[in-house]
Amino acid sequence: MSKNIDILKFADEDGNYKRKPSVFRDWISAKPGSRFPPEAGRYHLYVSFACPWAHRTLITRRLKGLVSIIGLSIVHWHMDDKGWRFPTKEELESLPQKDDVSLGTPDHLYGFERLRELYFKADSNYSGRFTVPVLWDKKEQTIVNNESAEIIRMLNSDFNSILPTEYADLNLVPKELESQIDELNGWVYDNINNGVYKTGFASKQEVYDKECRNVFTHLDKVETLLKENKEKDRKNEFLLGNQLTEADIRLFTTVIRFDPVYVQHFKCNIGMIRTHYPNIHNWLRLLYWKIPGFQETTNFEHIKYHYTKSHIKINPYGITPLGPVPNILPIDQ
């Protein structure tokens, strides 16, 4: 357990941030002979409320009615040079209510102190980063998958055989929209989801300038998309018309963090969602205030504390800004 992996090294020698690919890429499948068939109670999800990639899986788990089928452990908001940790017993006992998850939860399966222990349990020779989300198989005691894009596809379709009809019928990636969803996800991921990180972790001015402008160029593109959708039909409230899809979920987890964190912490400060992007702002508030699964999985305290108190190279004193106030505006403003 003493392996030293520099998880807080952000930019390369050229000043660019390059995200490393996920390692565990198995799949849950109902096909006969599958190593990981869909079963209630067999799988467990490890997440951080702070992480936008993990947030995708929390929303999808809720929307698809998988809360009672897939267990959940939540790491503490703080990340240090050993990665994510779970709240200590003393920290949890200090909370006013036993069901308060504001600090996270214990590791419900093994009582591990750190997420890295889970990775080493799956592979004693593991040498990558200790990322969330993690989809864990309790039967084989290993990681099924730690790539959020693949996990949410599994949650969307591969548990349908054991779900009530109302949840099985909900399809976030309908076949007729799949190519559009994939195309949208592609440029949103590279230029917005990961774009804010490429901006915030840049270590040279020219790299920062390029990446920051690129983020806002593509926010402009989303703004235009939503505006044109609405002009075609007032019922078109989502990225792809009048139907909530995976594309909305994947963009939401970045946009909900934009004003509270990315504007100041990652210096993505050419504009704010609430003041510069009226159509994105309306879309964001619709998801947060009106659709179950979005608000209840958004923990602004975790989000703000994690970024500002974990990234010591960016914010060495660990001061968490008080604003913006409120973190998200009411839907009628």
C-alpha positions as CSV (number, residue, x, y, z in Angstrom):
1,M,0.0,0.0,0.0
2,S,3.0,2.3,0.0
3,K,3.1,2.9,-3.7
4,N,3.8,6.6,-4.4
5,I,1.8,7.9,-7.4
6,D,1.9,11.7,-8.1
7,I,-1.8,12.2,-8.6
8,L,-1.5,16.0,-8.1
9,K,0.8,16.6,-11.0
10,F,-1.4,18.4,-13.5
11,A,0.5,19.8,-16.5
12,D,3.3,18.4,-18.7
13,E,6.5,20.2,-19.5
14,D,4.8,22.2,-22.3
15,G,2.2,23.5,-19.8
16,N,-0.7,21.3,-21.1
17,Y,-3.0,19.2,-19.0
18,K,-3.5,15.7,-20.4
19,R,-6.0,13.4,-18.7
20,K,-5.0,9.7,-18.5
21,P,-7.4,7.1,-19.7
22,S,-9.3,4.8,-17.4
23,V,-7.9,1.3,-16.9
24,F,-10.8,-1.0,-15.9
25,R,-13.1,-1.4,-18.8
26,D,-15.3,-4.5,-18.3
27,W,-19.0,-4.4,-18.9
28,I,-22.2,-5.6,-17.2
29,S,-24.2,-7.6,-19.6
30,A,-27.3,-9.8,-19.6
31,K,-25.9,-12.0,-22.3
32,P,-25.6,-15.7,-21.4
33,G,-22.2,-16.5,-19.8
34,S,-21.4,-12.9,-19.0
35,R,-18.9,-12.4,-16.2
36,F,-20.8,-9.5,-14.9
37,P,-24.6,-10.1,-15.2
38,P,-27.1,-7.6,-13.9
39,E,-28.1,-8.5,-10.4
40,A,-29.7,-6.5,-7.6
41,G,-27.4,-5.9,-4.7
42,R,-24.3,-7.3,-6.4
43,Y,-22.7,-4.0,-7.5
44,H,-21.5,-1.0,-5.5
45,L,-20.7,2.5,-6.7
46,Y,-17.8,4.6,-5.3
47,V,-18.1,8.3,-6.0
48,S,-17.2,11.8,-4.9
49,F,-19.9,14.5,-4.7
50,A,-17.2,16.9,-5.9
51,C,-16.2,15.0,-9.1
52,P,-18.2,15.9,-12.3
53,W,-17.4,12.5,-13.8
54,A,-18.8,10.7,-10.7
55,H,-21.7,13.1,-10.6
56,R,-22.9,11.7,-14.0
57,T,-23.3,8.2,-12.5
58,L,-25.2,9.5,-9.5
59,I,-27.7,11.3,-11.7
60,T,-28.1,8.3,-14.0
61,R,-28.4,5.9,-11.0
62,R,-31.3,8.0,-9.6
63,L,-33.1,8.5,-13.0
64,K,-33.0,4.8,-13.8
65,G,-34.3,3.7,-10.4
66,L,-31.1,1.9,-9.4
67,V,-30.8,3.5,-5.9
68,S,-31.9,0.3,-4.1
69,I,-30.2,-2.0,-6.6
70,I,-26.6,-0.5,-6.6
71,G,-25.0,0.4,-3.3
72,L,-23.1,3.7,-2.7
73,S,-20.1,4.9,-0.8
74,I,-19.0,8.5,-1.0
75,V,-15.4,9.7,-0.3
76,H,-14.6,12.8,1.7
77,W,-14.2,16.0,-0.4
78,H,-10.5,16.3,0.4
79,M,-7.9,14.8,-1.9
80,D,-4.2,14.8,-1.0
81,D,-1.1,13.2,-2.6
82,K,-2.5,9.7,-1.7
83,G,-5.8,10.4,-3.4
84,W,-9.3,10.2,-2.2
85,R,-10.0,9.2,1.5
86,F,-13.1,8.3,3.4
87,P,-14.3,10.4,6.4
88,T,-12.9,9.2,9.7
89,K,-15.0,7.8,12.4
90,E,-14.4,11.0,14.5
91,E,-15.5,13.2,11.6
92,L,-18.7,11.2,11.1
93,E,-19.5,11.2,14.8
94,S,-19.2,15.0,14.8
95,L,-22.2,15.3,12.4
96,P,-25.5,16.3,13.9
97,Q,-27.5,13.5,12.3
98,K,-26.5,9.9,11.6
99,D,-27.9,10.0,8.1
100,D,-25.9,13.2,7.2
101,V,-23.6,12.5,4.2
102,S,-22.2,16.1,4.0
103,L,-18.7,14.7,4.6
104,G,-19.2,11.5,2.7
105,T,-19.7,8.0,4.0
106,P,-17.5,5.2,5.3
107,D,-16.5,2.5,2.8
108,H,-19.5,0.4,3.4
109,L,-17.9,-2.8,2.0
110,Y,-14.5,-3.1,3.5
111,G,-14.0,-0.2,5.9
112,F,-11.0,1.1,3.9
113,E,-9.6,4.4,4.8
114,R,-8.6,5.3,1.3
115,L,-9.9,4.6,-2.2
116,R,-6.5,3.4,-3.3
117,E,-6.9,0.3,-1.1
118,L,-9.9,-0.7,-3.2
119,Y,-7.8,-0.4,-6.4
120,F,-5.0,-2.5,-4.9
121,K,-7.6,-5.1,-3.8
122,A,-8.7,-5.3,-7.4
123,D,-5.1,-5.4,-8.7
124,S,-2.1,-5.6,-6.3
125,N,0.1,-4.3,-9.1
126,Y,-2.0,-1.4,-10.0
127,S,0.0,1.7,-10.9
128,G,-2.5,4.2,-12.2
129,R,-4.6,7.0,-10.7
130,F,-7.2,6.3,-8.0
131,T,-10.2,7.9,-9.7
132,V,-13.9,8.0,-9.1
133,P,-16.4,6.7,-10.1
134,V,-15.7,3.0,-9.5
135,L,-18.3,0.4,-10.3
136,W,-17.4,-2.6,-8.0
137,D,-18.5,-6.2,-8.1
138,K,-19.0,-7.6,-4.6
139,K,-19.2,-11.2,-5.9
140,E,-15.8,-11.3,-7.6
141,Q,-14.4,-8.5,-5.4
142,T,-13.0,-6.5,-8.3
143,I,-13.5,-3.3,-10.3
144,V,-15.9,-3.8,-13.2
145,N,-15.3,-0.3,-14.7
146,N,-13.9,3.1,-13.7
147,E,-14.8,5.0,-16.9
148,S,-17.8,7.2,-16.2
149,A,-18.9,7.4,-19.8
150,E,-19.2,3.6,-20.0
151,I,-20.7,3.3,-16.5
152,I,-23.6,5.5,-17.3
153,R,-24.3,3.6,-20.6
154,M,-24.5,0.4,-18.5
155,L,-26.8,2.0,-16.0
156,N,-29.0,3.2,-18.8
157,S,-29.5,-0.1,-20.5
158,D,-28.0,-3.2,-18.9
159,F,-30.1,-3.4,-15.8
160,N,-33.4,-3.0,-17.6
161,S,-34.2,-6.7,-17.3
162,I,-34.5,-6.4,-13.5
163,L,-36.1,-2.9,-13.3
164,P,-39.8,-2.0,-13.0
165,T,-41.3,-1.0,-16.3
166,E,-41.3,2.8,-15.6
167,Y,-37.5,2.8,-15.2
168,A,-36.7,0.2,-17.8
169,D,-38.7,2.3,-20.4
170,L,-36.6,5.4,-19.6
171,N,-33.9,5.5,-22.3
172,L,-31.3,8.3,-22.1
173,V,-29.7,7.1,-25.3
174,P,-32.5,6.3,-27.7
175,K,-31.3,4.6,-30.9
176,E,-32.7,7.4,-33.2
177,L,-30.6,10.0,-31.3
178,E,-27.5,7.9,-30.5
179,S,-25.3,9.4,-33.2
180,Q,-26.3,12.9,-32.3
181,I,-25.6,12.2,-28.6
182,D,-22.2,10.8,-29.4
183,E,-21.3,13.7,-31.6
184,L,-22.4,16.2,-29.0
185,N,-20.7,14.4,-26.2
186,G,-17.5,14.4,-28.2
187,W,-17.0,18.1,-28.6
188,V,-18.6,18.9,-25.2
189,Y,-16.2,16.6,-23.4
190,D,-13.0,17.8,-25.1
191,N,-13.8,21.5,-25.1
192,I,-16.1,22.1,-22.0
193,N,-16.0,19.1,-19.6
194,N,-12.3,18.6,-19.9
195,G,-11.7,22.1,-21.3
196,V,-12.2,23.7,-17.9
197,Y,-9.5,21.4,-16.5
198,K,-7.1,22.1,-19.4
199,T,-7.6,25.8,-18.6
200,G,-7.3,25.6,-14.8
201,F,-4.3,23.2,-14.8
202,A,-2.4,25.0,-17.5
203,S,1.1,26.1,-16.3
204,K,2.0,28.5,-19.1
205,Q,0.2,31.7,-20.1
206,E,-0.1,31.0,-23.8
207,V,-1.7,27.5,-23.0
208,Y,-4.1,29.1,-20.5
209,D,-5.1,31.8,-23.0
210,K,-5.8,29.3,-25.8
211,E,-7.8,26.8,-23.6
212,C,-9.8,29.5,-21.8
213,R,-10.9,31.1,-25.1
214,N,-11.8,27.6,-26.4
215,V,-14.1,26.9,-23.4
216,F,-16.1,30.0,-24.1
217,T,-16.2,29.4,-27.8
218,H,-17.9,26.1,-27.2
219,L,-20.2,27.5,-24.5
220,D,-21.3,30.0,-27.2
221,K,-22.0,27.0,-29.4
222,V,-24.2,25.4,-26.7
223,E,-26.0,28.7,-26.2
224,T,-26.7,28.9,-29.9
225,L,-27.9,25.3,-30.0
226,L,-30.4,25.8,-27.2
227,K,-31.6,29.1,-28.7
228,E,-32.2,27.5,-32.1
229,N,-34.0,24.5,-30.5
230,K,-36.3,26.9,-28.7
231,E,-37.0,28.9,-31.8
232,K,-38.1,25.7,-33.6
233,D,-40.5,24.7,-30.9
234,R,-41.1,26.2,-27.4
235,K,-41.3,22.6,-26.1
236,N,-37.6,22.0,-27.0
237,E,-36.0,22.5,-23.6
238,F,-33.1,20.1,-23.8
239,L,-29.9,19.8,-25.9
240,L,-31.6,17.5,-28.4
241,G,-35.2,18.8,-28.6
242,N,-37.8,18.0,-26.1
243,Q,-36.3,14.8,-24.6
244,L,-33.8,14.5,-21.7
245,T,-30.8,12.5,-22.9
246,E,-27.4,11.5,-21.7
247,A,-25.9,14.6,-23.4
248,D,-27.8,16.8,-20.9
249,I,-26.5,14.9,-18.0
250,R,-22.9,15.0,-19.2
251,L,-23.0,18.8,-19.8
252,F,-24.9,19.5,-16.6
253,T,-22.2,18.3,-14.3
254,T,-19.7,20.9,-15.7
255,V,-22.2,23.8,-16.0
256,I,-23.5,23.4,-12.4
257,R,-19.9,23.8,-11.2
258,F,-19.1,26.7,-13.6
259,D,-20.1,29.8,-11.6
260,P,-19.3,28.4,-8.1
261,V,-15.9,27.0,-9.0
262,Y,-14.5,27.2,-12.5
263,V,-14.9,31.0,-12.9
264,Q,-12.6,31.8,-10.1
265,H,-10.6,28.6,-9.3
266,F,-9.8,27.6,-12.9
267,K,-9.8,31.2,-14.2
268,C,-12.6,30.6,-16.7
269,N,-13.7,34.1,-16.1
270,I,-14.5,35.6,-19.5
271,G,-18.1,35.3,-18.4
272,M,-20.6,33.6,-16.0
273,I,-23.4,31.3,-16.9
274,R,-26.0,33.4,-15.0
275,T,-25.0,36.7,-16.7
276,H,-23.7,35.8,-20.2
277,Y,-25.6,32.7,-21.3
278,P,-29.4,33.1,-20.8
279,N,-30.4,29.9,-22.7
280,I,-27.8,27.7,-20.9
281,H,-28.9,29.4,-17.6
282,N,-32.6,28.5,-18.2
283,W,-31.6,24.9,-19.2
284,L,-29.4,24.5,-16.1
285,R,-32.1,25.7,-13.7
286,L,-34.8,23.5,-15.4
287,L,-32.6,20.4,-14.7
288,Y,-31.7,21.4,-11.2
289,W,-35.0,22.6,-9.9
290,K,-37.6,20.6,-11.9
291,I,-36.1,17.1,-12.7
292,P,-35.6,14.7,-9.7
293,G,-32.1,13.4,-9.6
294,F,-30.2,16.6,-10.4
295,Q,-30.6,18.8,-7.3
296,E,-30.4,15.9,-4.8
297,T,-27.0,14.7,-6.2
298,T,-25.5,18.2,-6.3
299,N,-23.5,19.1,-3.1
300,F,-22.1,22.6,-3.5
301,E,-20.1,22.4,-0.2
302,H,-18.3,19.2,-1.4
303,I,-17.7,20.8,-4.8
304,K,-16.3,24.1,-3.6
305,Y,-14.3,22.6,-0.7
306,H,-12.7,19.9,-2.9
307,Y,-11.4,22.2,-5.6
308,T,-10.2,25.0,-3.4
309,K,-8.7,22.9,-0.5
310,S,-7.3,20.0,-2.6
311,H,-5.5,21.8,-5.4
312,I,-2.8,23.4,-3.3
313,K,-0.7,24.4,-6.4
314,I,-3.5,26.5,-7.6
315,N,-4.8,27.8,-4.2
316,P,-2.0,27.3,-1.7
317,Y,-3.8,28.8,1.3
318,G,-6.9,26.7,0.7
319,I,-9.3,29.7,1.0
320,T,-12.8,28.9,-0.3
321,P,-14.6,31.9,-1.7
322,L,-18.0,32.7,-0.2
323,G,-19.7,33.5,-3.5
324,P,-21.4,33.4,-5.8
325,V,-24.5,33.9,-3.7
326,P,-26.6,31.8,-4.2
327,N,-24.7,29.0,-5.9
328,I,-27.6,28.7,-8.3
329,L,-30.4,31.2,-8.9
330,P,-34.1,30.3,-8.5
331,I,-35.8,29.2,-11.7
332,D,-38.0,32.4,-11.8
333,Q,-35.1,34.8,-12.0
